[in-house]
């Protein structure tokens, strides 16, 4: 869980929003724990008897004996007991044959509890979907496999094996086990949501009026999006260690090749946009006479997966001739240059595809081109591994 901060259950009215029979169905599997905390749950057949004030006190002051299953149940019900989530869950209940109690005016908490009791995985999955749209920045990795193989959704067996390997890494990094990978096929892409733990936290609490503390492991969601048409995966994750883990393990278990997305990001083409024709200057590079940008590709995305390709003998000269500049919002996914080397009468082609692919006509061109790419800012500065 992200944090044990169940504001909805911090007062009796929040608990009373759940119909009595559903609340008891949620709590009764943990009856021995409540007995130990001095709270006797009434039998379902009784007309009343829930001590809501004492129940609030127990729920808001968990201790080390609090069952994990109870914490998970409270957390997911708390998170999904909103009007917006209720609309989603009512539709999912209908789609998945979940029988609700027929109350014409259920509360959002009523619906969340009933779905949880009948299909815990479904409630968790719908809860996880909320995190798909939250990430704001991604790092991109593109396969060098040619041709790009047709994407096949991972099997349940492959996901289990993937989660095990992720768990091994997270456990080593003191983040615990219990990783889960959710797959969301979209029209033109495939989204993967990875739920895993973060390092343990300790917070102060009150237990029976006495100062105490509670440990819990926060929950974290990372998002990966695969674009089958260009063989690229983008990921929102914490640090270089996690990104490298996802790159290797998704490559291994989803694409049958651990280095399907080779290495971490190395190249950027942003200097073409920020520095203009100054980005192709090479007068300070031994072995080069001149460089011209002859092709550039912009990825606009959207429902039609639009890619814009500009070709010219000199793209910068073409833009200048028409009084135009490069698009500022589209991502630059490929650029090809004509490079005149001092050892040859004819120019040769060099192609860069972020974040990790460079293509040369001759392998021997690599060292000279790398020098130029470094001086013009096309090679990203080496990142520190904040996980090690």
N, C-alpha and C positions, 0 to 999 in steps of 0.2 A: 504494500500500500504506500501511497505517496507520503502520507503523514497521518498519525492518529489524531485527527482533529474533527470529530464528528459533531459539528455544531448543531446539526438537525436533531441529535439525540441529547442535547445538553439540557433539555427541559422536558417535563412530562408531556406537554402538548405535542412535541415532536413524535414521541412514542405512541401517543394516542391517535396519531394520524394513520397508524397501521391498525387495521381491524384486529380485534382481540385474538381470533382464531389463527390468523396469519402470524401475528407476533409470537404466539406460543409455539406455533410450528417451527418458527425460526430459532427460538431459544431452547426448546426442550431437548434437542440433542446434546446440549451442554448443561443439563440439569445438575449433575454432580458438582460442577464448578460453582454454580449459583448457590447450591446448598452450602458449599464451603465458605462462600462470602456472606452467609447469613440471610440469603434471600430464597424463600420457598415459592416456587412457581406453582400456581394452582392447576388442577387437572383441567383439560379442555372442556369437560362437561360442566364445570362450575360456572355459575352465572357471572361471577366477578372474582376479585381476590388478588389482582395484580397490584403490588405495591410499587406504583410508578416512581415515587420519590426515591425509594431504595434502589430500584432498577437503574435510574439515572445515575445515582452515586456509584454503582458498580461499573456501569459501562464507561463512565467518564474517568474512572480511576483504575485502569487495568493494572495487573501486577504480573509477575513472571509466570504465574500459573494460568493466566488467561489463555484458553485454547486458541490456537492459530486459526482453526476453522471458524470460530466465532468472530475473531477480528476480521477475517476476510469477508464473511457474510455481512457484517455491519458496514465495512468499508464500501463494498460494491452497492449495497442497498442505499447507503447514504449518498454515494456519487450519482446514482441513477434515479433518485426520487425527486425529479424535477419535471415541470410540465413538458419541456422539450423532449426529455428522455422518455417520458410516458408515451408520447405520440409514437416514437420509434418502437418502443416495446410492445405497444398494442398491435402495431402492424406485424412485428416479428412473431408475436404470439399466434396471430392468425395464420401467418405463413408456415409456422412450424407445428401447428396442431396443439398448442398449449391451451389447456382449458382453464379459463379464469372463473371466478366464482359467480359471475352473472350480475354482480352489483352494477346497476346502471350509472352510478356516480362514484367510482372508486377514486381514492387519492392516488397521487403519483407513487407514494411509498407502498400502497397496497399492491399496485401493479408490479413494482420492482421486486417485492418479496415473493409474490407468486411465481414470477418468471424465474427468480433465483432458485426457489425450492424445486421447480420442475426441470429446469435446464440451466444449471450453473454456468456451463461453458458458453451458452448463448449470451447470457448477461455480461460475462467477462468480455466476450468478443465485441459486443455493442459498446461497452464501456471503452475498450481499447480504441475503437474507431474515432473517438473524440480527439485522439492525439495525432491523427493523420494530417490534419490541416494546420497544426500549430508550429512545426519547425519553420524557420525563416531562412536558413542558410544551409547549403549543401556543398559537399565536395564530390567531384566527378571523377569516374574511372571508366576508361573505354577499353574494350577488348581488342587485342591485336589478332584474334582468330579470324581467318578469311577463308571462305565466306562466313558471315555471321550465321551460326546455326539457328534453326527455328526453335523458338522457346517452347519448352515443355514444362507445365506446372509440376512442382515437386510432389512426390508421393507422400503419403502419411509416414511411411517408413523413413524416407529421406529427411523429413522434418524432425522426426524423433532423433535421428543420428546427428542432425545439425544442432539441435538443442543440447544434446549431450556434449558435443565438442565446445559449444559456447559456454556451457556450465563449467567445464573443466578450466577454462580460462578465467571466467568470473570468480570461481572459487579460489583460484590461485591469487587473484587480485583482491581477495577479501570482500567480495561482493555476493557471496553465497551462490547456491544453486537455485533451480526453479525457472530457468529461462523458458520463454514461450514465443514462438514465431507465428504470427497471424499473416495469412496471404489474402490480398484483396485484388483480384484481377480487375483492371479497368478496361475501357474501350481500346486505348492505345498504349497502355503501360501496365506494369504489374507492381503493386505496392506491397512491401513487406514491413510489418510492424514488429519490432523486437522488444518484448517486455523482459526486464531483468532487474536485479537488485543493485542498490548502491551500498556504500559502506554503512555500517550500523550507526545509529544515532542514539543518544541518551537525552531524555528530557525529564525535568522534574514533574512530580505528580503528588497527589494526596491520596493516601490509602487509609480509610477509616479515620481521617483527620490528622494522620501522621505524614510528615514529609517523606517522600520516597522518590523513586525514579523508575522510568520505564525505558526499555530498549526496544527499538524496532528497526527494521531494515527498509528504508524508503524504496519506492518503486520508481523505475525509470523507463521511458519509452524512447526507442530510436527508430527512425524511419529510413527505409531504403526504397528507391524507385528505379525499376529497370525499364529502359526504352528498347524494345526488341528491334525496332527498325534501324537503329544506329549502334546497337550493341553496347550501350552505355548504362552504367549504374551510378546513381547519385545517392549520397547518404548524409544523413544528419546524425552525428554521433558525438560523444564527448571529446575524445582526444585521438591522437594518432594511433595509440595502441588499439582502441576499439575499432577504428576504421580499418586498420590492417587486419584485425581479427575477422571482421565482416567480409572484407575483400577476399581473404583466403578461404574462409569456411563456406561462404555462399558460393564461391567459385567451385569448391570441392563438391558440395552436396546438391547444389541446384543446377550447376553447369558442368559437372563431372570433370572439372579441371581446376586444381587449386590456384593456378596462376592465370585463370581465364581473364581476370582483370589485373594485369601486371603492375607490380610496384605501386608506390604511392605517387601522387601527382607531382609532375616535374615541370611541365610547361604551362605557360599562359600566353594568350595572344592579345591580352588587353593593351600592351604597348602600341599596337596598331591603331587602337581607338584613341588612346590618351596622348600619344606622341606624334601621331600622323606620319608624314613621310620622313620625319627625323628618326623613326624607328628602324628604317632600312639603311641608315648610314653605316658604312663599313670601312671608312678611311683609316681607322685605327686597328684594323684586323689584318694581320699578315696572311697572305694567300688569297685575298679577295680583292676584286677590282670594283664590282658594283652588285647591288641587289635590287630587284624589282618585285613588287607584289603583283602576281598575275591572276590569282584567284583567291576569293575569300567566301566562306559560307557562314551564314547566320541562321541560328535555330530560334524561330519565333514560338514554336510549340503550339499550344491551343488545341482545340478539338480536331483540327485538320493536320496537326503535326507539321506546320509550314516551315520549310527550309528555303532561305533566299541565297542564291549563288550569284556572285558578281565576278565576271571574267573580263580581263583587258590585258593589253600588252603591259600596261602600267596602271593598276587600279587607282592609285593615288592621283595620277595625272588625269584619269578619266573623271574622278570625282571633282577635281579642281576645275576641269574644263566645263562642267555643267553647274558649277557653283554649289555643289552639294557636299555633305559630309556623311560619315558612316552612321548607321542607326545606333542610338545610344542604349536601347533596352534589350535588343536581341543578343543572345549569347553567341560568341564566335566559336565555332566548333571545328573549323579547319582553315588552313591558309597554305597556299603554295607559292613559292618564290622562284624566280629565275635568278640564279647566282652565277656570276662570271668569276671563275677562279683564275689565278695567275698561271696555272699549269695547263690551261686549255684554251683553244681558240673559240670554243662554243660554250654557251651557258648551260648549266645543268639545273635540274629541278630539285628543290628541297621542300618537303611537305611536313607541316607540324599539325598534329591533332591533340589538343589538350585532353587529359592532363598528362599523358605519358607516352605519346607516340611521335617519333620523328622518322621520316623516310628520306633516304639519300639515294642518288643515282649510283654513287660509288661509296663503299664503306670508308674509303680513305678521306672522304670529305668530312667525316664526322667531327674530327678534332678542330678543324678550322671553323665549321659551322657552330659548334658548341661555344667556341670563343666569342663569335659574333652574337649568338643568342644570349650569352651571359652579359656581355657589355650593353646590350640594348634592353635588358630586363625581361626577356622571354623565359628565363629559367627561374623558377621560384626559389626563394631562399630556403635552405634546409630547415625543417621544423624540428623543434625539440620534442622528444617523446615524453609527454607529461605523465605517462602511465608507468614508466619503468622506475 
